[in-house]
């Protein structure tokens, strides 16, 4: 992959390499992309892209009481949802 940067970012990357903290330009770009990836994934996990009404409902559900499901809960649900006579 070939990457072109604006002059100001190119100079910034070169300065970072010159500090000795990074072995080369690729290392700087990889770290920047990993930071961006982490930020993006965390923002989704934190619900930043979630509509406020949905977020409020989800938070209410999470904070509410929790009860363990019976071990056959999903089997019972399947039986209830299956049309009569179907297997």
Backbone as CSV, one residue per row, in Angstrom:
resi,resn,N_x,N_y,N_z,CA_x,CA_y,CA_z,C_x,C_y,C_z
1,UNK,0.846,-1.166,0.000,0.000,0.000,0.000,0.895,1.233,0.000
2,UNK,0.549,2.144,-0.869,1.296,3.396,-0.905,0.428,4.462,-0.269
3,UNK,1.031,5.302,0.544,0.289,6.306,1.290,0.902,7.676,1.055
4,UNK,0.063,8.644,0.735,0.527,10.022,0.567,-0.054,10.861,1.684
5,UNK,0.792,11.645,2.323,0.359,12.494,3.429,0.495,13.961,3.056
6,UNK,-0.357,14.812,3.630,-0.145,16.246,3.453,1.213,16.618,4.049
7,UNK,1.790,17.690,3.565,3.140,18.104,3.967,3.282,18.219,5.485
8,UNK,2.299,18.826,6.161,2.402,19.005,7.615,2.430,17.670,8.358
9,UNK,1.631,16.703,7.892,1.641,15.392,8.540,2.916,14.618,8.220
10,UNK,3.401,14.776,7.018,4.657,14.130,6.636,5.795,14.631,7.536
11,UNK,5.841,15.942,7.756,6.868,16.524,8.637,6.711,16.017,10.067
12,UNK,5.475,15.920,10.523,5.227,15.408,11.870,5.737,13.975,12.015
13,UNK,5.421,13.144,11.042,5.856,11.739,11.078,7.386,11.668,11.080
14,UNK,8.016,12.454,10.242,9.486,12.460,10.179,10.085,12.882,11.527
15,UNK,9.477,13.873,12.181,9.967,14.305,13.505,9.825,13.191,14.534
16,UNK,8.724,12.454,14.465,8.517,11.346,15.397,9.581,10.272,15.204
17,UNK,9.907,9.967,13.955,10.959,8.986,13.668,12.294,9.511,14.179
18,UNK,12.538,10.815,13.997,13.810,11.415,14.419,14.008,11.351,15.934
19,UNK,12.921,11.279,16.706,13.061,11.194,18.169,13.674,9.861,18.589
20,UNK,13.599,8.875,17.695,14.139,7.552,18.016,13.107,6.641,18.644
21,UNK,11.926,7.173,18.933,10.879,6.341,19.545,10.315,5.336,18.542
22,UNK,10.370,5.676,17.266,9.867,4.813,16.204,11.006,4.437,15.280
23,UNK,10.972,3.204,14.806,12.052,2.728,13.933,11.959,3.293,12.520
24,UNK,10.728,3.560,12.070,10.548,4.097,10.721,9.154,4.708,10.581
25,UNK,8.893,5.249,9.405,7.617,5.904,9.127,6.449,4.926,9.309
26,UNK,6.631,3.706,8.866,5.574,2.707,8.974,5.148,2.513,10.430
27,UNK,6.098,2.471,11.347,5.779,2.280,12.760,4.903,3.413,13.289
28,UNK,5.171,4.636,12.860,4.363,5.781,13.289,2.936,5.632,12.765
29,UNK,2.809,5.316,11.489,1.490,5.195,10.867,0.709,4.028,11.476
30,UNK,1.372,2.915,11.702,0.706,1.755,12.298,0.179,2.106,13.685
31,UNK,0.992,2.769,14.501,0.524,3.137,15.843,-0.655,4.098,15.762
32,UNK,-0.593,5.064,14.862,-1.690,6.017,14.706,-2.979,5.306,14.293
33,UNK,-2.855,4.356,13.380,-4.032,3.621,12.934,-4.588,2.721,14.026
34,UNK,-3.707,2.128,14.823,-4.181,1.299,15.937,-4.930,2.159,16.961
35,UNK,-4.415,3.351,17.230,-5.109,4.279,18.142,-6.488,4.632,17.589
36,UNK,-6.542,4.936,16.301,-7.802,5.275,15.652,-8.776,4.103,15.711
37,UNK,-8.275,2.903,15.441,-9.107,1.704,15.487,-9.670,1.501,16.890
38,UNK,-8.821,1.633,17.889,-9.247,1.461,19.271,-10.302,2.496,19.646
39,UNK,-10.066,3.737,19.276,-11.023,4.808,19.570,-12.359,4.531,18.896
40,UNK,-12.318,4.111,17.649,-13.535,3.825,16.899,-14.300,2.672,17.532
41,UNK,-13.594,1.602,17.865,-14.249,0.443,18.477,-14.814,0.797,19.839
42,UNK,-14.083,1.571,20.625,-14.561,1.956,21.946,-15.761,2.880,21.871
43,UNK,-15.787,3.771,20.891,-16.923,4.681,20.791,-18.188,3.900,20.470
44,UNK,-18.072,2.860,19.657,-19.232,2.035,19.358,-19.647,1.274,20.605
45,UNK,-18.678,0.737,21.336,-18.974,-0.007,22.557,-19.607,0.882,23.610
46,UNK,-19.213,2.139,23.662,-19.749,3.054,24.660,-21.084,3.642,24.229
47,UNK,-21.546,3.302,23.049,-22.852,3.744,22.603,-22.892,5.141,22.037
48,UNK,-21.746,5.678,21.623,-21.744,7.029,21.074,-22.565,7.122,19.805
49,UNK,-22.708,6.020,19.087,-23.478,6.021,17.852,-24.900,5.520,18.073
50,UNK,-25.255,5.325,19.312,-26.562,4.800,19.672,-27.546,5.960,19.864
51,UNK,-28.743,5.882,19.261,-29.730,6.937,19.483,-30.034,7.093,20.973
52,UNK,-30.218,8.315,21.456,-30.425,8.551,22.892,-31.579,7.760,23.495
53,UNK,-32.689,7.620,22.764,-33.827,6.862,23.306,-33.477,5.395,23.505
54,UNK,-32.780,4.826,22.524,-32.374,3.428,22.632,-31.361,3.258,23.754
55,UNK,-30.423,4.186,23.848,-29.415,4.121,24.911,-30.078,4.150,26.285
56,UNK,-31.088,5.012,26.461,-31.798,5.099,27.740,-32.489,3.781,28.065
57,UNK,-33.136,3.170,27.071,-33.804,1.880,27.296,-32.809,0.788,27.656
58,UNK,-31.677,0.763,26.957,-30.669,-0.265,27.238,-30.074,-0.092,28.631
59,UNK,-29.794,1.158,29.007,-29.245,1.398,30.344,-30.242,1.001,31.422
60,UNK,-31.509,1.292,31.200,-32.548,0.904,32.157,-32.599,-0.611,32.310
61,UNK,-32.504,-1.311,31.184,-32.535,-2.777,31.220,-31.319,-3.340,31.950
62,UNK,-30.157,-2.767,31.712,-28.931,-3.256,32.344,-28.959,-3.003,33.855
63,UNK,-29.492,-1.876,34.248,-29.517,-1.515,35.670,-30.632,-2.213,36.433
64,UNK,-31.606,-2.752,35.719,-32.756,-3.390,36.360,-32.394,-4.726,36.984
65,UNK,-33.398,-5.356,37.613,-33.143,-6.663,38.247,-32.852,-7.728,37.185
66,UNK,-32.033,-8.672,37.556,-31.671,-9.760,36.652,-32.027,-11.085,37.305
67,UNK,-32.581,-11.977,36.519,-32.974,-13.283,37.009,-32.365,-14.344,36.115
68,UNK,-31.870,-15.415,36.690,-31.302,-16.473,35.844,-32.411,-17.153,35.037
69,UNK,-32.091,-17.540,33.819,-33.044,-18.248,32.979,-33.005,-19.729,33.318
70,UNK,-34.172,-20.393,33.241,-34.152,-21.848,33.424,-33.316,-22.487,32.309
71,UNK,-32.733,-23.606,32.569,-31.848,-24.239,31.585,-32.569,-24.605,30.300
72,UNK,-33.873,-24.848,30.371,-34.623,-25.221,29.162,-35.397,-24.039,28.578
73,UNK,-35.043,-22.817,28.938,-35.773,-21.629,28.502,-35.898,-21.555,26.980
74,UNK,-34.793,-21.721,26.269,-34.831,-21.591,24.814,-35.581,-22.744,24.157
75,UNK,-35.518,-23.934,24.758,-36.318,-25.050,24.238,-37.803,-24.739,24.378
76,UNK,-38.205,-24.204,25.528,-39.609,-23.826,25.737,-40.024,-22.742,24.740
77,UNK,-39.168,-21.790,24.518,-39.457,-20.701,23.589,-39.629,-21.230,22.168
78,UNK,-38.758,-22.143,21.772,-38.866,-22.735,20.432,-40.200,-23.478,20.276
79,UNK,-40.572,-24.239,21.314,-41.834,-24.981,21.257,-43.020,-24.024,21.127
80,UNK,-42.971,-22.922,21.852,-44.070,-21.944,21.794,-44.148,-21.265,20.434
81,UNK,-43.006,-21.012,19.817,-42.986,-20.288,18.563,-43.199,-21.164,17.337
82,UNK,-42.952,-22.454,17.493,-43.113,-23.381,16.374,-44.583,-23.553,16.069
83,UNK,-44.956,-23.526,14.787,-46.364,-23.773,14.450,-46.777,-25.166,14.928
84,UNK,-48.020,-25.314,15.359,-48.464,-26.613,15.855,-48.346,-27.657,14.748
85,UNK,-47.869,-28.817,15.116,-47.681,-29.901,14.161,-46.313,-29.905,13.497
86,UNK,-45.585,-28.792,13.573,-44.245,-28.743,12.970,-43.239,-29.326,13.929
87,UNK,-42.166,-29.898,13.398,-41.132,-30.482,14.261,-39.883,-29.726,14.120
